[in-house]
Amino acid sequence: MCAFVGSSGVGARASAQYALGRAGLRCVGGASATAVAARGKRSARAATSVARANAAAIRMASLADVKGMSDLDGNPVDFASLNGKVVLAMNVACACGYTKSGYSMVSSIASKLGDKVRVVCFPSNDFGAQEPGSPEEIKSFVSSKFNSPDLLLMEKSHVKGSQANPVFKLAKEAGLGEPKWNFDGKFVFDKTGKPVVRLDNSATESDILAAVQKYL
């Protein structure tokens, strides 16, 4: 109930309701006018934040628009700094039947093409729970099993559905689909950061190399 100090009974309630009405406020569920107004402001701010996020997603047209992602060590990654390079992005996992061939192929391509290309790997536990490890465990596994100094290992993230990371969302929105299994999403981004090609698990190293070289 809302009430003014010094008022009583029905008259007090009526006075309170009238005053609140003049102020454009109402008593709701026993809450004070101040509390109601505060809730309204918070809701408005939340709605504004969601609108801004949606607008940013709609505007995302290239890798330069991707924000807020970090590498496996927690360092922010500036995708805009990759402009001028062809980028090969791939979803990875350490306990998959494709792990050895997948990492070996892209490590070889990164070694052959040097600074003309940037291979970016996205660990994900989306398929078969085959990437359960911590960032430290993933990094240790990859560095010990493969010649991988040229690979950029990203933080663990989702690569499919509504929770997919921004890079894989960008590729899907460009009409390239999304991965159906580990290592199945090998996306080539041209020098302007736009997604242009997707290769799946049937692709050989020669196929991947040819797709990347086409945009060098």
PyRosetta script that sets phi, psi and omega in degrees:
from pyrosetta import init, pose_from_sequence

init()
pose = pose_from_sequence("MCAFVGSSGVGARASAQYALGRAGLRCVGGASATAVAARGKRSARAATSVARANAAAIRMASLADVKGMSDLDGNPVDFASLNGKVVLAMNVACACGYTKSGYSMVSSIASKLGDKVRVVCFPSNDFGAQEPGSPEEIKSFVSSKFNSPDLLLMEKSHVKGSQANPVFKLAKEAGLGEPKWNFDGKFVFDKTGKPVVRLDNSATESDILAAVQKYL")
pose.set_psi(1, 141.1)
pose.set_omega(1, 175.7)
pose.set_phi(2, -98.2)
pose.set_psi(2, 140.7)
pose.set_omega(2, 178.8)
pose.set_phi(3, -151.5)
pose.set_psi(3, 150.6)
pose.set_omega(3, 174.7)
pose.set_phi(4, -94.2)
pose.set_psi(4, 146.3)
pose.set_omega(4, 175.8)
pose.set_phi(5, -62.6)
pose.set_psi(5, 131.1)
pose.set_omega(5, 178.1)
pose.set_phi(6, 91.5)
pose.set_psi(6, -2.3)
pose.set_omega(6, 178.8)
pose.set_phi(7, -104.7)
pose.set_psi(7, 162.3)
pose.set_omega(7, 179.6)
pose.set_phi(8, -149.8)
pose.set_psi(8, 158.8)
pose.set_omega(8, 171.3)
pose.set_phi(9, 63.1)
pose.set_psi(9, -158.4)
pose.set_omega(9, -176.4)
pose.set_phi(10, -62.4)
pose.set_psi(10, -38.3)
pose.set_omega(10, 179.8)
pose.set_phi(11, -60.4)
pose.set_psi(11, -38.0)
pose.set_omega(11, 179.2)
pose.set_phi(12, -64.9)
pose.set_psi(12, -43.8)
pose.set_omega(12, 179.6)
pose.set_phi(13, -64.4)
pose.set_psi(13, -42.9)
pose.set_omega(13, -179.9)
pose.set_phi(14, -62.6)
pose.set_psi(14, -41.6)
pose.set_omega(14, 179.1)
pose.set_phi(15, -62.9)
pose.set_psi(15, -41.7)
pose.set_omega(15, 179.8)
pose.set_phi(16, -63.3)
pose.set_psi(16, -45.4)
pose.set_omega(16, -178.7)
pose.set_phi(17, -63.8)
pose.set_psi(17, -39.2)
pose.set_omega(17, 179.5)
pose.set_phi(18, -65.0)
pose.set_psi(18, -45.9)
pose.set_omega(18, -179.3)
pose.set_phi(19, -63.3)
pose.set_psi(19, -42.3)
pose.set_omega(19, 178.6)
pose.set_phi(20, -65.1)
pose.set_psi(20, -37.5)
pose.set_omega(20, 178.4)
pose.set_phi(21, -62.6)
pose.set_psi(21, -39.4)
pose.set_omega(21, 177.6)
pose.set_phi(22, -63.9)
pose.set_psi(22, -32.1)
pose.set_omega(22, -179.2)
pose.set_phi(23, -86.2)
pose.set_psi(23, -2.9)
pose.set_omega(23, 179.8)
pose.set_phi(24, 79.4)
pose.set_psi(24, 21.5)
pose.set_omega(24, -178.5)
pose.set_phi(25, -122.0)
pose.set_psi(25, 160.6)
pose.set_omega(25, 177.7)
pose.set_phi(26, -133.4)
pose.set_psi(26, 157.1)
pose.set_omega(26, 171.2)
pose.set_phi(27, -83.7)
pose.set_psi(27, 125.8)
pose.set_omega(27, -178.7)
pose.set_phi(28, -126.6)
pose.set_psi(28, 119.7)
pose.set_omega(28, 175.9)
pose.set_phi(29, 56.7)
pose.set_psi(29, 31.0)
pose.set_omega(29, 177.8)
pose.set_phi(30, 82.6)
pose.set_psi(30, 1.6)
pose.set_omega(30, -178.1)
pose.set_phi(31, -80.8)
pose.set_psi(31, 150.5)
pose.set_omega(31, 178.4)
pose.set_phi(32, -73.8)
pose.set_psi(32, 160.8)
pose.set_omega(32, 178.4)
pose.set_phi(33, -60.5)
pose.set_psi(33, -37.8)
pose.set_omega(33, 180.0)
pose.set_phi(34, -62.5)
pose.set_psi(34, -43.5)
pose.set_omega(34, -179.4)
pose.set_phi(35, -64.9)
pose.set_psi(35, -42.3)
pose.set_omega(35, 179.0)
pose.set_phi(36, -61.0)
pose.set_psi(36, -44.6)
pose.set_omega(36, -179.6)
pose.set_phi(37, -63.7)
pose.set_psi(37, -39.7)
pose.set_omega(37, 179.7)
pose.set_phi(38, -63.7)
pose.set_psi(38, -42.0)
pose.set_omega(38, 178.5)
pose.set_phi(39, -62.4)
pose.set_psi(39, -39.7)
pose.set_omega(39, 179.6)
pose.set_phi(40, -62.4)
pose.set_psi(40, -40.4)
pose.set_omega(40, 179.0)
pose.set_phi(41, -65.4)
pose.set_psi(41, -41.8)
pose.set_omega(41, 179.1)
pose.set_phi(42, -63.2)
pose.set_psi(42, -41.8)
pose.set_omega(42, 179.0)
pose.set_phi(43, -63.0)
pose.set_psi(43, -39.8)
pose.set_omega(43, 179.5)
pose.set_phi(44, -64.8)
pose.set_psi(44, -41.6)
pose.set_omega(44, 179.0)
pose.set_phi(45, -64.2)
pose.set_psi(45, -41.8)
pose.set_omega(45, 179.4)
pose.set_phi(46, -62.8)
pose.set_psi(46, -42.7)
pose.set_omega(46, 179.3)
pose.set_phi(47, -62.6)
pose.set_psi(47, -38.9)
pose.set_omega(47, 178.2)
pose.set_phi(48, -64.0)
pose.set_psi(48, -41.6)
pose.set_omega(48, 179.5)
pose.set_phi(49, -62.7)
pose.set_psi(49, -43.9)
pose.set_omega(49, 178.8)
pose.set_phi(50, -62.6)
pose.set_psi(50, -43.1)
pose.set_omega(50, 179.8)
pose.set_phi(51, -61.4)
pose.set_psi(51, -41.9)
pose.set_omega(51, 179.2)
pose.set_phi(52, -64.5)
pose.set_psi(52, -41.6)
pose.set_omega(52, 179.4)
pose.set_phi(53, -63.2)
pose.set_psi(53, -42.3)
pose.set_omega(53, 179.2)
pose.set_phi(54, -65.1)
pose.set_psi(54, -39.5)
pose.set_omega(54, 179.0)
pose.set_phi(55, -64.3)
pose.set_psi(55, -39.9)
pose.set_omega(55, 178.8)
pose.set_phi(56, -64.0)
pose.set_psi(56, -40.2)
pose.set_omega(56, -179.9)
pose.set_phi(57, -64.6)
pose.set_psi(57, -39.4)
pose.set_omega(57, -180.0)
pose.set_phi(58, -65.6)
pose.set_psi(58, -35.9)
pose.set_omega(58, -177.4)
pose.set_phi(59, -78.1)
pose.set_psi(59, -15.1)
pose.set_omega(59, -175.2)
pose.set_phi(60, -63.9)
pose.set_psi(60, 113.4)
pose.set_omega(60, -176.2)
pose.set_phi(61, -122.7)
pose.set_psi(61, -15.7)
pose.set_omega(61, -178.9)
pose.set_phi(62, -152.2)
pose.set_psi(62, 174.2)
pose.set_omega(62, 179.8)
pose.set_phi(63, -60.2)
pose.set_psi(63, -27.9)
pose.set_omega(63, 179.5)
pose.set_phi(64, -62.6)
pose.set_psi(64, -21.3)
pose.set_omega(64, 179.9)
pose.set_phi(65, -86.0)
pose.set_psi(65, -8.5)
pose.set_omega(65, -178.4)
pose.set_phi(66, -77.4)
pose.set_psi(66, 123.9)
pose.set_omega(66, -179.2)
pose.set_phi(67, -127.8)
pose.set_psi(67, 158.4)
pose.set_omega(67, 169.3)
pose.set_phi(68, 82.3)
pose.set_psi(68, 11.7)
pose.set_omega(68, 178.4)
pose.set_phi(69, -103.9)
pose.set_psi(69, 151.2)
pose.set_omega(69, -178.8)
pose.set_phi(70, -126.3)
pose.set_psi(70, 161.6)
pose.set_omega(70, 175.4)
pose.set_phi(71, -81.7)
pose.set_psi(71, -176.5)
pose.set_omega(71, -174.5)
pose.set_phi(72, -65.8)
pose.set_psi(72, -20.6)
pose.set_omega(72, 177.9)
pose.set_phi(73, -90.6)
pose.set_psi(73, -0.3)
pose.set_omega(73, 179.7)
pose.set_phi(74, 89.6)
pose.set_psi(74, 8.4)
pose.set_omega(74, 179.2)
pose.set_phi(75, -85.0)
pose.set_psi(75, 132.2)
pose.set_omega(75, 178.7)
pose.set_phi(76, -58.6)
pose.set_psi(76, 140.1)
pose.set_omega(76, 178.7)
pose.set_phi(77, -108.8)
pose.set_psi(77, 124.4)
pose.set_omega(77, 177.6)
pose.set_phi(78, -95.7)
pose.set_psi(78, 97.6)
pose.set_omega(78, -177.4)
pose.set_phi(79, -67.3)
pose.set_psi(79, -23.2)
pose.set_omega(79, 177.6)
pose.set_phi(80, -63.3)
pose.set_psi(80, -25.8)
pose.set_omega(80, 180.0)
pose.set_phi(81, -70.5)
pose.set_psi(81, -11.8)
pose.set_omega(81, 179.8)
pose.set_phi(82, -88.9)
pose.set_psi(82, -2.2)
pose.set_omega(82, 176.3)
pose.set_phi(83, -56.0)
pose.set_psi(83, 135.2)
pose.set_omega(83, -177.6)
pose.set_phi(84, 98.2)
pose.set_psi(84, -9.6)
pose.set_omega(84, 175.8)
pose.set_phi(85, -115.5)
pose.set_psi(85, 149.9)
pose.set_omega(85, 169.1)
pose.set_phi(86, -80.5)
pose.set_psi(86, 134.1)
pose.set_omega(86, -178.5)
pose.set_phi(87, -112.6)
pose.set_psi(87, 132.6)
pose.set_omega(87, 173.7)
pose.set_phi(88, -112.6)
pose.set_psi(88, 111.0)
pose.set_omega(88, -179.8)
pose.set_phi(89, -105.1)
pose.set_psi(89, 137.8)
pose.set_omega(89, -175.3)
pose.set_phi(90, -146.3)
pose.set_psi(90, 137.8)
pose.set_omega(90, 174.0)
pose.set_phi(91, -83.9)
pose.set_psi(91, 134.8)
pose.set_omega(91, -172.5)
pose.set_phi(92, -130.8)
pose.set_psi(92, 164.1)
pose.set_omega(92, 175.7)
pose.set_phi(93, -156.1)
pose.set_psi(93, 147.8)
pose.set_omega(93, -173.6)
pose.set_phi(94, -86.8)
pose.set_psi(94, -14.7)
pose.set_omega(94, -173.8)
pose.set_phi(95, -121.8)
pose.set_psi(95, 38.9)
pose.set_omega(95, -176.5)
pose.set_phi(96, -112.6)
pose.set_psi(96, 155.7)
pose.set_omega(96, 176.2)
pose.set_phi(97, -64.0)
pose.set_psi(97, -20.4)
pose.set_omega(97, 178.7)
pose.set_phi(98, -94.2)
pose.set_psi(98, 0.9)
pose.set_omega(98, -174.1)
pose.set_phi(99, -59.0)
pose.set_psi(99, -51.2)
pose.set_omega(99, -176.2)
pose.set_phi(100, -62.7)
pose.set_psi(100, -50.1)
pose.set_omega(100, -177.3)
pose.set_phi(101, -69.3)
pose.set_psi(101, -39.3)
pose.set_omega(101, -178.2)
pose.set_phi(102, -62.7)
pose.set_psi(102, -51.8)
pose.set_omega(102, 179.1)
pose.set_phi(103, -66.0)
pose.set_psi(103, -38.6)
pose.set_omega(103, -178.5)
pose.set_phi(104, -63.5)
pose.set_psi(104, -42.4)
pose.set_omega(104, -178.4)
pose.set_phi(105, -64.1)
pose.set_psi(105, -49.2)
pose.set_omega(105, -175.9)
pose.set_phi(106, -73.7)
pose.set_psi(106, -27.8)
pose.set_omega(106, 175.1)
pose.set_phi(107, -65.5)
pose.set_psi(107, -41.1)
pose.set_omega(107, 178.6)
pose.set_phi(108, -64.1)
pose.set_psi(108, -42.9)
pose.set_omega(108, -180.0)
pose.set_phi(109, -64.8)
pose.set_psi(109, -42.7)
pose.set_omega(109, 178.9)
pose.set_phi(110, -62.0)
pose.set_psi(110, -37.8)
pose.set_omega(110, 179.8)
pose.set_phi(111, -69.2)
pose.set_psi(111, -40.5)
pose.set_omega(111, -178.1)
pose.set_phi(112, -69.6)
pose.set_psi(112, -39.3)
pose.set_omega(112, -173.3)
pose.set_phi(113, -95.9)
pose.set_psi(113, -11.0)
pose.set_omega(113, 175.7)
pose.set_phi(114, 58.0)
pose.set_psi(114, -135.4)
pose.set_omega(114, -173.9)
pose.set_phi(115, -80.6)
pose.set_psi(115, 6.0)
pose.set_omega(115, 175.4)
pose.set_phi(116, -76.3)
pose.set_psi(116, -19.8)
pose.set_omega(116, -176.2)
pose.set_phi(117, -135.0)
pose.set_psi(117, 151.6)
pose.set_omega(117, 174.3)
pose.set_phi(118, -124.7)
pose.set_psi(118, 118.9)
pose.set_omega(118, 178.4)
pose.set_phi(119, -94.9)
pose.set_psi(119, 121.8)
pose.set_omega(119, -176.5)
pose.set_phi(120, -118.4)
pose.set_psi(120, 120.5)
pose.set_omega(120, -176.6)
pose.set_phi(121, -105.7)
pose.set_psi(121, 134.5)
pose.set_omega(121, -176.9)
pose.set_phi(122, -116.0)
pose.set_psi(122, 95.0)
pose.set_omega(122, 176.2)
pose.set_phi(123, -60.0)
pose.set_psi(123, 135.8)
pose.set_omega(123, -179.6)
pose.set_phi(124, -148.8)
pose.set_psi(124, 141.3)
pose.set_omega(124, 178.5)
pose.set_phi(125, -100.2)
pose.set_psi(125, 18.6)
pose.set_omega(125, -174.3)
pose.set_phi(126, -68.3)
pose.set_psi(126, -28.6)
pose.set_omega(126, -172.5)
pose.set_phi(127, -116.4)
pose.set_psi(127, 113.1)
pose.set_omega(127, 176.3)
pose.set_phi(128, 66.4)
pose.set_psi(128, 14.8)
pose.set_omega(128, -178.1)
pose.set_phi(129, 49.1)
pose.set_psi(129, 44.4)
pose.set_omega(129, -173.9)
pose.set_phi(130, -98.6)
pose.set_psi(130, 11.1)
pose.set_omega(130, 172.9)
pose.set_phi(131, -133.4)
pose.set_psi(131, 64.3)
pose.set_omega(131, -174.2)
pose.set_phi(132, -84.8)
pose.set_psi(132, -11.9)
pose.set_omega(132, -170.6)
pose.set_phi(133, -72.2)
pose.set_psi(133, 167.0)
pose.set_omega(133, 175.4)
pose.set_phi(134, -76.7)
pose.set_psi(134, 166.3)
pose.set_omega(134, 176.3)
pose.set_phi(135, -54.6)
pose.set_psi(135, -40.1)
pose.set_omega(135, 180.0)
pose.set_phi(136, -65.1)
pose.set_psi(136, -40.3)
pose.set_omega(136, 180.0)
pose.set_phi(137, -68.1)
pose.set_psi(137, -41.0)
pose.set_omega(137, 178.8)
pose.set_phi(138, -63.6)
pose.set_psi(138, -46.9)
pose.set_omega(138, -178.8)
pose.set_phi(139, -62.6)
pose.set_psi(139, -42.4)
pose.set_omega(139, 180.0)
pose.set_phi(140, -64.1)
pose.set_psi(140, -42.4)
pose.set_omega(140, -179.7)
pose.set_phi(141, -62.2)
pose.set_psi(141, -50.1)
pose.set_omega(141, -176.0)
pose.set_phi(142, -64.9)
pose.set_psi(142, -44.4)
pose.set_omega(142, -177.6)
pose.set_phi(143, -68.4)
pose.set_psi(143, -29.4)
pose.set_omega(143, -178.7)
pose.set_phi(144, -83.9)
pose.set_psi(144, -26.0)
pose.set_omega(144, -175.2)
pose.set_phi(145, -98.2)
pose.set_psi(145, -24.4)
pose.set_omega(145, -173.0)
pose.set_phi(146, -134.6)
pose.set_psi(146, 153.3)
pose.set_omega(146, 174.6)
pose.set_phi(147, -80.8)
pose.set_psi(147, 89.9)
pose.set_omega(147, -165.8)
pose.set_phi(148, -124.0)
pose.set_psi(148, 28.8)
pose.set_omega(148, -178.6)
pose.set_phi(149, -65.5)
pose.set_psi(149, -20.6)
pose.set_omega(149, -177.8)
pose.set_phi(150, -92.4)
pose.set_psi(150, 0.6)
pose.set_omega(150, -179.8)
pose.set_phi(151, -91.9)
pose.set_psi(151, 137.0)
pose.set_omega(151, 173.7)
pose.set_phi(152, -96.3)
pose.set_psi(152, 111.8)
pose.set_omega(152, 179.7)
pose.set_phi(153, -92.3)
pose.set_psi(153, 119.8)
pose.set_omega(153, -178.7)
pose.set_phi(154, -88.8)
pose.set_psi(154, 167.9)
pose.set_omega(154, 173.9)
pose.set_phi(155, -61.0)
pose.set_psi(155, 153.7)
pose.set_omega(155, 178.0)
pose.set_phi(156, -65.4)
pose.set_psi(156, 136.8)
pose.set_omega(156, -177.7)
pose.set_phi(157, -155.5)
pose.set_psi(157, 173.0)
pose.set_omega(157, 173.4)
pose.set_phi(158, -83.7)
pose.set_psi(158, 148.7)
pose.set_omega(158, -178.8)
pose.set_phi(159, -125.5)
pose.set_psi(159, 7.6)
pose.set_omega(159, 179.0)
pose.set_phi(160, -144.5)
pose.set_psi(160, 160.8)
pose.set_omega(160, 176.7)
pose.set_phi(161, 72.2)
pose.set_psi(161, -166.3)
pose.set_omega(161, -175.0)
pose.set_phi(162, -68.2)
pose.set_psi(162, -19.8)
pose.set_omega(162, -179.0)
pose.set_phi(163, -97.6)
pose.set_psi(163, 8.6)
pose.set_omega(163, -179.8)
pose.set_phi(164, -59.1)
pose.set_psi(164, 146.3)
pose.set_omega(164, 179.2)
pose.set_phi(165, -65.0)
pose.set_psi(165, 161.7)
pose.set_omega(165, -173.9)
pose.set_phi(166, -59.1)
pose.set_psi(166, -32.9)
pose.set_omega(166, -179.3)
pose.set_phi(167, -66.0)
pose.set_psi(167, -44.3)
pose.set_omega(167, -179.4)
pose.set_phi(168, -75.2)
pose.set_psi(168, -29.2)
pose.set_omega(168, 173.1)
pose.set_phi(169, -65.0)
pose.set_psi(169, -41.8)
pose.set_omega(169, 179.3)
pose.set_phi(170, -59.2)
pose.set_psi(170, -44.2)
pose.set_omega(170, 179.5)
pose.set_phi(171, -65.1)
pose.set_psi(171, -41.5)
pose.set_omega(171, -179.9)
pose.set_phi(172, -65.6)
pose.set_psi(172, -42.9)
pose.set_omega(172, -179.7)
pose.set_phi(173, -65.7)
pose.set_psi(173, -21.1)
pose.set_omega(173, 177.3)
pose.set_phi(174, -83.4)
pose.set_psi(174, 0.4)
pose.set_omega(174, 177.2)
pose.set_phi(175, 92.4)
pose.set_psi(175, 12.8)
pose.set_omega(175, -177.4)
pose.set_phi(176, -94.1)
pose.set_psi(176, 2.4)
pose.set_omega(176, 177.5)
pose.set_phi(177, 77.0)
pose.set_psi(177, -165.9)
pose.set_omega(177, 179.2)
pose.set_phi(178, -138.3)
pose.set_psi(178, 158.0)
pose.set_omega(178, -177.4)
pose.set_phi(179, -64.6)
pose.set_psi(179, 147.9)
pose.set_omega(179, 177.5)
pose.set_phi(180, -106.4)
pose.set_psi(180, -5.0)
pose.set_omega(180, 178.3)
pose.set_phi(181, -163.4)
pose.set_psi(181, 174.0)
pose.set_omega(181, 176.7)
pose.set_phi(182, -59.4)
pose.set_psi(182, 138.3)
pose.set_omega(182, 178.9)
pose.set_phi(183, 68.0)
pose.set_psi(183, 6.0)
pose.set_omega(183, -176.2)
pose.set_phi(184, -85.4)
pose.set_psi(184, -14.1)
pose.set_omega(184, 178.7)
pose.set_phi(185, -107.3)
pose.set_psi(185, 85.7)
pose.set_omega(185, 175.4)
pose.set_phi(186, -103.4)
pose.set_psi(186, 100.1)
pose.set_omega(186, -174.6)
pose.set_phi(187, -104.2)
pose.set_psi(187, 130.0)
pose.set_omega(187, 176.3)
pose.set_phi(188, -98.8)
pose.set_psi(188, 128.7)
pose.set_omega(188, 175.2)
pose.set_phi(189, -112.5)
pose.set_psi(189, 133.3)
pose.set_omega(189, -178.4)
pose.set_phi(190, -74.2)
pose.set_psi(190, -176.3)
pose.set_omega(190, -173.9)
pose.set_phi(191, -65.8)
pose.set_psi(191, -15.8)
pose.set_omega(191, 176.8)
pose.set_phi(192, -94.1)
pose.set_psi(192, 0.9)
pose.set_omega(192, 178.4)
pose.set_phi(193, 87.8)
pose.set_psi(193, 9.5)
pose.set_omega(193, -179.6)
pose.set_phi(194, -91.0)
pose.set_psi(194, 136.5)
pose.set_omega(194, 179.0)
pose.set_phi(195, -71.0)
pose.set_psi(195, 129.9)
pose.set_omega(195, -174.3)
pose.set_phi(196, -125.4)
pose.set_psi(196, -28.0)
pose.set_omega(196, -175.6)
pose.set_phi(197, -145.5)
pose.set_psi(197, 144.5)
pose.set_omega(197, 169.9)
pose.set_phi(198, -123.6)
pose.set_psi(198, 134.9)
pose.set_omega(198, 174.4)
pose.set_phi(199, -118.4)
pose.set_psi(199, 141.0)
pose.set_omega(199, -177.9)
pose.set_phi(200, -102.6)
pose.set_psi(200, -164.7)
pose.set_omega(200, -175.6)
pose.set_phi(201, -73.0)
pose.set_psi(201, -5.2)
pose.set_omega(201, 176.2)
pose.set_phi(202, -84.9)
pose.set_psi(202, -11.1)
pose.set_omega(202, -176.2)
pose.set_phi(203, -71.7)
pose.set_psi(203, 137.1)
pose.set_omega(203, 175.1)
pose.set_phi(204, -90.3)
pose.set_psi(204, 172.9)
pose.set_omega(204, 176.9)
pose.set_phi(205, -61.6)
pose.set_psi(205, -37.9)
pose.set_omega(205, 178.2)
pose.set_phi(206, -63.0)
pose.set_psi(206, -39.3)
pose.set_omega(206, 178.3)
pose.set_phi(207, -62.3)
pose.set_psi(207, -46.0)
pose.set_omega(207, -177.9)
pose.set_phi(208, -66.0)
pose.set_psi(208, -43.6)
pose.set_omega(208, -180.0)
pose.set_phi(209, -60.5)
pose.set_psi(209, -44.2)
pose.set_omega(209, -180.0)
pose.set_phi(210, -63.5)
pose.set_psi(210, -40.7)
pose.set_omega(210, -179.1)
pose.set_phi(211, -65.1)
pose.set_psi(211, -39.4)
pose.set_omega(211, 179.3)
pose.set_phi(212, -70.7)
pose.set_psi(212, -46.1)
pose.set_omega(212, -177.3)
pose.set_phi(213, -61.9)
pose.set_psi(213, -28.4)
pose.set_omega(213, 179.5)
pose.set_phi(214, -58.7)
pose.set_psi(214, -27.4)
pose.set_omega(214, -175.3)
pose.set_phi(215, -109.1)
pose.set_psi(215, 8.1)
pose.set_omega(215, 177.6)
pose.set_phi(216, -71.2)
pose.dump_pdb("model.pdb")
